[in-house]
């Protein structure tokens, strides 16, 4: 069961990375924030799904690739769409801080 879930986590990461690739961004561009919102929904309910820290980390790396393709306007719109959900806003703040700290500027000069 554990191996299957880890394998699934890698598949989800791969899907996010494929979606965020330059060749497919045009097709999925208007849905990028929906992928981030869905990730936030699942991260708020992580305890319900019983994902391990390793599995969440694998999936998070994929969602960082999607966030990398989102414009600042798209991310602000996502933030404002969560006005009635403190849990989602808190999860978004943490996700953005992790994104800024560990992914956004990686490999850039």
C-alpha positions as CSV (number, residue, x, y, z in Angstrom):
1,X,0.0,0.0,0.0
2,X,2.8,2.4,1.0
3,X,4.7,1.8,-2.3
4,X,1.5,2.3,-4.3
5,X,0.9,5.7,-2.7
6,X,4.4,6.8,-3.2
7,X,4.2,5.7,-6.8
8,X,1.0,7.7,-7.1
9,X,2.6,10.7,-5.5
10,X,5.4,10.6,-8.2
11,X,2.7,10.3,-10.9
12,X,0.9,13.4,-9.6
13,X,4.2,15.3,-9.5
14,X,5.0,14.2,-13.0
15,X,1.5,15.3,-14.1
16,X,2.0,18.8,-12.6
17,X,5.4,19.1,-14.2
18,X,4.0,18.1,-17.6
19,X,1.2,20.6,-17.2
20,X,3.7,23.4,-16.3
21,X,6.0,22.6,-19.2
22,X,6.4,25.3,-21.8
23,X,4.8,23.2,-24.5
24,X,1.6,22.7,-22.7
25,X,1.2,25.9,-20.7
26,X,-0.9,27.5,-23.4
27,X,-3.4,24.7,-23.3
28,X,-3.6,24.7,-19.5
29,X,-2.7,28.3,-18.7
30,X,-6.1,29.3,-17.5
31,X,-6.4,26.3,-15.3
32,X,-3.1,26.7,-13.4
33,X,-4.7,28.3,-10.4
34,X,-7.3,25.6,-10.3
35,X,-4.5,23.0,-9.9
36,X,-3.0,25.1,-7.1
37,X,-6.5,25.4,-5.4
38,X,-7.0,21.7,-5.7
39,X,-3.6,21.1,-4.1
40,X,-4.6,23.4,-1.3
41,X,-7.9,21.5,-0.8
42,X,-6.0,18.3,-0.5
43,X,-3.4,19.7,1.8
44,X,-6.0,21.0,4.2
45,X,-7.4,17.5,4.2
46,X,-4.1,15.7,4.3
47,X,-4.7,14.1,7.6
48,X,-7.9,12.6,6.2
49,X,-5.9,10.9,3.4
50,X,-3.1,9.9,5.7
51,X,-0.3,10.9,3.3
52,X,3.3,10.7,4.6
53,X,5.5,13.7,4.8
54,X,7.6,12.2,1.9
55,X,4.5,11.8,-0.3
56,X,3.4,15.4,0.4
57,X,6.9,16.7,-0.4
58,X,6.9,14.8,-3.7
59,X,3.6,16.3,-4.8
60,X,4.6,19.8,-3.5
61,X,7.6,19.8,-5.8
62,X,5.2,19.4,-8.7
63,X,2.9,22.1,-7.6
64,X,5.8,24.5,-7.2
65,X,6.4,24.0,-11.0
66,X,2.8,24.9,-11.6
67,X,3.1,28.0,-9.3
68,X,6.2,29.0,-11.2
69,X,4.0,29.3,-14.3
70,X,1.3,31.4,-12.6
71,X,1.5,35.1,-12.9
72,X,1.4,37.2,-9.7
73,X,-2.1,38.4,-10.8
74,X,-3.3,34.7,-11.0
75,X,-1.9,34.1,-7.5
76,X,-3.6,37.2,-6.1
77,X,-6.9,36.2,-7.7
78,X,-6.5,32.7,-6.1
79,X,-5.9,34.4,-2.7
80,X,-8.9,36.6,-3.0
81,X,-11.1,33.6,-4.0
82,X,-10.3,32.1,-0.6
83,X,-11.7,34.9,1.5
84,X,-14.2,32.7,3.4
85,X,-11.7,29.9,4.2
86,X,-9.1,30.7,6.8
87,X,-7.7,27.1,6.6
88,X,-7.1,27.5,2.8
89,X,-5.5,30.9,3.3
90,X,-3.2,29.6,6.0
91,X,-2.2,26.7,3.7
92,X,-1.7,29.1,0.9
93,X,0.6,31.3,3.0
94,X,2.7,28.3,4.0
95,X,2.8,27.1,0.4
96,X,3.9,30.5,-0.9
97,X,6.6,30.8,1.9
98,X,8.0,27.4,1.0
99,X,7.8,28.2,-2.7
100,X,9.7,31.5,-2.1
101,X,12.3,29.8,0.1
102,X,13.0,26.6,-1.7
103,X,12.0,26.9,-5.3
104,X,11.4,30.3,-6.9
105,X,15.0,31.4,-7.2
106,X,16.6,28.0,-7.5
107,X,19.2,27.9,-10.3
108,X,18.7,31.6,-11.3
109,X,21.6,34.0,-11.4
